[in-house]
Amino acid sequence: ESNQDAWKFMAAPGHFKYVLYRNFHGDPSNEGVYRCTMLQKVLYENKETKKMEVANFTKWFDVSLNKSFYIQSYYKMAQLNGTSVKNVLSARHRRYGSVTREYCYPFVYTDGNCAVVLMSHWDHAAAKQCKNVPCVQMSHPLGGTAQKEEKRPCETACEMWVRAENLDKASVSEDCTSYYERFCGEAKFPLYNKTICDLVEEADVTVTSDDGCHRDEL
């Protein structure tokens, strides 16, 4: 189960982790206008304790608006029943002055450099992309061929996360690729564009101090 250890990936050195590709479009128009979705760690001084702490942010770029966006994210680790490692990243995000409900991101596989992550709250978007994929081309995650009444891999929203230090294609291990295709299907909508992403990395963020209810574990 160590290959599902979310902590191994999330706590790895480096300030940026990227979504290399996904099997769905995350924008309301379903046109795939988002690029450079990334997780960023920001070191800051807590004004009350005078200690240095880490804040986490999710950043992305909308090519239709030619503009970058960010939200502050609060992370915790959890584990699925029957497992012995913390293989689920749970997150709340600060948007429009309030904090969202909790979202869960189970790790299917990680080697510490790349990670295949399930995004169940986006399954509806993955299903839209899956409509044109013939059943005969799909294999079921548990083996065999997916039948019409079964949920096919391409209907499961997934992302391939990669540490910034491992962004070149060759660095994505065969195991990461294999697990992605097994659980998520063949679709890979790329989000990384170095020219744009370098600018998004440099975009300033504003840290909202912890209010006692939403504290990071990372």
N, C-alpha and C positions, 0 to 999 in steps of 0.2 A: 504493500500500500504506500510505500515511500514515494512511488511515482505519481501519487495524487496529493502530495504534501504541498498545500497552497502556501504555507509559510516559507517553504524553501524558495519559492519563486518571488513572493511579495517582499520578503526581507532581504533579498539578494542585494549586493552593492549596486549603486547607481541611482540617479535621481529621476530617470525616465523609463517608462515601460510603454510600449506601443501595441495597438491593435494592428497587426500586419494585414490581415484580411478577415472577412466574415462571410456568412452565407445568406445574408439578408441586408436590406436597406433600412437604416434607422431613421430616415427623415419621413415626415408625414406624407410627402408627395410620392414616396416610393421611387424616387429617381436617382438615388445614390449620390446626393450632393455633399455628403460629409466626408472629410478627409482628416488624417492626422489625429485620430482619437488617441489620446495618451493619458497615462497616469503620471503625475509629477509630485515628487516630494520636495517640500520647501522648508528649510530650516529658519526658524524665527525665534525671537526672544519673547517669552511670556512676560507681559508687563507687570503682572502681580507677583510671580515667583522669581522673576529676573533670571530664569533658567532658559536655556535653549531647548526648544521642542521642535517637533516635526508636524507639519500640516500636509494633508494630501489633497490634490486637485485633479479633476478630470477636465481635459481641454480638448477642443476639436475645432475644425475649420469648416465653414459652410461656403462652398464654391459659388453657390447661387447668389450669395450676399457679399462674397469676397471679404469675409469677416471671421475672426476667431472668437471663440466663447470659452468660458470656464465656469466650473462650479466646484465648491469645496466639498470634499468627500470624507466621510467618517467610516473607518473600516474596523471590523472585528473578524475573528476566525471562529469557525464552528466545524462540526464534523457530522457526517451522515450516520444514522443509526446503523450499528453493526460494523463500523469502521474504527480504526485505532489512531488515525491521524486527522489533523484538522484540514479537511479537504474542501471546505466551503468558505469562500470570502463573502461576508455579508456587508452591505454598505447602505448608508443613508447619505443623501446629497442635499446641500443647502441651495435652494432655488427660490428666487423672488422673496428672500427674507425669511423663509421658513424651511424646515427640514422635512424631506420626503419620508415615505414609508420605507421599510427595509427591503432591499433587493438582495437575492442570494445568487451567487455565482459558483456553482460546483465545478471543481477541477477534474476533468476526465483523465488528464495526463500532464505531467510536467517533468522536465529534466533539470529544472532550475534556470534554464536559459530561454526556453519557450514553453508555452502552456496552452492546452486546448481547454476552453472554458465554455460551459453551457450558459445560455442566456434565456431561460424559460419565459421571462416576461416579454420576449420578442418572438416567441414561437409563431404568433399570428403573421408576423412579417416574413419569416422564413417560409411559411406555408404558401404565401403569394408567389415566391420565387420557385417553389417546388411544383406548381401546377403543370408546368410544361416539361417536367422531367419524366420520361417514360418509366413505368415501374420495372421494366425488364433491366434497366440500367442500375437499379438500386440494390444494395445488399443490406440485410437487416443487421443492426449492431450485435445481435446475439447469434448471428449465423443464419445462413439460408437466404432466400429471396423474400423481400417484403411483399406482402399481399395487399390488396386494395383496402381491406379493413384494418390493416396495421398501420401504425405511424411509421412513415419512412424516415430514414436519416436526414434527408434534406428538409423535413418539416421541423427538425429540432434546431433552434437558433444556436449558433456557435460562433466563437471567435478564436483566432490564433493570436495569442499575446506573445510578445518578444521583448526582451530587455534591449535597451537602446544600443548596448555594446554588441549585440548579436543581430543587427538588422539586415546584414547581407543575407541573401537567399540561402547561401550555402550553409549558414549557421543554423537553420531550422532543421532539426534532426529528422531522420527518416521515421523515427518512432512518433514524433509529434505529427508529422504529415499523415502517417498511417492511421493514428487515432482520430485525427480530424476527419479524414475521408470515411472512416468506419462509422463514426457517430453523427457526422454532419453532412455527408454527401460530398459531391465533387465541386460544388459552387464555391468560388473564392473571389469575392469582390475586394480588390485591393484598396487600402486606405492610406498607405504610406507613400508620401511624395517628399523627397528630401528637401527640395527647394522651399516648399510651403511649410513643412514640419519644422525646419530650422527656425523660421520666423515665429511659429506658434510656440516653440520652446522658449523663445526670448520674451514673449508677451508677459507683461507684469500681471501679478495676481494680488489680491488683498486678502489677508488672513483674518477670519472672524474668530475671535477668542472663544475658547471652550466655555459653554454655559453650565457645565456640570452634568448635563444630560447626554451630551454627544461627545464622547472621547475616543480618540483613536487608540487601537492596540498596535499599530505599526509606526 
